[in-house]
Amino acid sequence: MASVCLIGPTWDSADYQGTGFGIIDGNYTVDLETGITPLNPTVTYVNASIAQTGTIPASAESLQFKETSYIQTLSVWFDGNMLLPVALSSGVSADGLPYTLYAANLSAWAGQTGELEFSTSASVNYAYDELDDISFSTTPVPTPEPNILDLTAIAGLAFSARRWLARRR
């Protein structure tokens, strides 16, 4: 079955070396794990989610959280709108767990009430995501810069299109 676990201060990471489970920061970390549904064995795996209804602070520009996963399948939603988290940095927890700090733009919903949901997708077999330090921030999400391969591909397509149009005249 799918599960939502709260890993706490009595967690013994030594018992789970190499599994990727552990506390990311502080005393608690949320663990979302996809799982098999006992009610319908033909459906192999089901999602695991946490959600809470509340009001986003009027000054909020972004939602920030730390995350680690076995297979990257986490999705984040606010009031039915999918958010697109951007990786800001990475680190290693005291448990030796690698994690990534993400931010998602929430400025369009500042001051609004709705449901914030984190979900681990069962689109692949077994997957888990661990979440920590979920918070609202007044810092805007930085716009990711395109990489050099994307820019080269766009320039090449534009050049080819121009040559093709010039030949047709």
C-alpha positions, -999 to 999 in steps of 0.1 A, spaced: 0 0 0 10 36 -5 22 53 27 29 87 42 54 85 71 68 110 94 105 102 102 113 115 136 141 119 162 141 82 171 149 73 135 181 52 132 196 59 99 223 33 105 197 6 101 189 19 66 223 27 51 221 29 13 183 31 11 181 69 8 158 73 38 166 97 66 160 131 81 168 160 57 168 188 83 158 193 119 139 166 137 113 154 112 110 146 75 79 136 56 82 104 34 58 98 6 59 63 -9 39 48 -38 26 13 -32 4 -16 -43 -33 -12 -38 -48 -43 -20 -83 -35 -34 -74 -39 -71 -44 -61 -78 -45 -52 -115 -35 -16 -107 0 -21 -96 9 11 -78 -10 41 -63 2 77 -55 10 90 -21 1 126 -13 -1 151 15 -23 182 12 -35 211 34 -60 239 28 -49 274 38 -42 309 28 -9 319 10 5 350 27 -1 381 7 37 388 6 46 353 -7 65 351 -40 75 315 -38 71 282 -21 104 266 -10 111 230 1 139 205 4 134 172 -13 151 139 -20 138 109 -40 144 74 -53 128 83 -86 120 119 -93 81 118 -95 71 146 -72 44 170 -84 33 201 -65 -2 217 -69 -20 247 -55 -58 248 -59 -57 225 -90 -28 244 -106 4 225 -112 35 244 -99 69 241 -116 96 239 -90 131 251 -100 162 237 -83 180 264 -63 208 244 -46 218 210 -32 233 197 0 238 167 22 219 162 55 234 151 88 222 116 80 243 117 48 212 122 27 216 142 -5 188 167 -11 178 196 -34 163 229 -24 134 238 -47 113 270 -52 80 273 -71 64 306 -82 33 314 -61 30 351 -68 -2 347 -88 -20 331 -58 -6 354 -30 -34 361 -5 -56 334 -19 -70 303 0 -67 269 -16 -53 234 -12 -15 229 -14 -6 193 -24 26 174 -28 22 140 -46 46 112 -55 34 97 -88 29 60 -93 35 64 -130 66 42 -124 68 12 -102 81 20 -67 90 56 -60 94 78 -29 100 114 -21 110 129 12 101 165 20 114 190 46 115 227 54 83 235 34 78 273 36 66 304 19 92 330 9 92 367 -2 120 358 -26 110 355 -62 119 323 -81 149 330 -103 143 324 -140 165 295 -152 189 305 -179 189 284 -211 219 261 -216 243 265 -245 230 234 -263 194 248 -264 207 282 -276 228 266 -303 199 244 -315 175 275 -317 201 294 -336 207 265 -360 170 261 -367 166 299 -373 195 299 -397 182 268 -416 147 283 -418 161 316 -432 181 297 -458 151 276 -468 129 307 -471 156 325 -492 157 295 -517 119 295 -521 119 332 -534 
